[in-house]
Amino acid sequence: MREFSIRDAIQHFSWIYGMSDEKFEERYKFLEKLLDLPNGNTRVKNLSGGQQRRTSLAVSLVSFPRLYV
């Protein structure tokens, strides 16, 4: 995942989940704002540790999984 840009990493996993490009755009914009992600063209390998963790969280939330508490 370190060679991907932030946007590429999240989009890669959206494709695994079978998500359409339109749905990805909607969710990406939501996650970008929610998690205060840096510019989507920034390479994951160039992010700070905290930014990498937020990107990983965005990847895991892109499919809006059901969360159990």
Phi, psi and omega in degrees: 000343185290342180268351179280155166282167180303311182298316180299318181297315181292319180294323178305313181286332175295324177293321178301322179281358178077025183279141176288160179297324180294317179294321178301313181303316179299312182288323179299313179301319178297311182292323179301317180286314182301316186262003179051053181285147175293179178312133184297342180273356179289134178290138181302324182295342181265003182273156172289169180301318180294320178293324177295320179293321177294324176295318177298321177295318178299318177300317182286336181263354185302329180271004184048062181294155176287125180259134179251133182249000000 
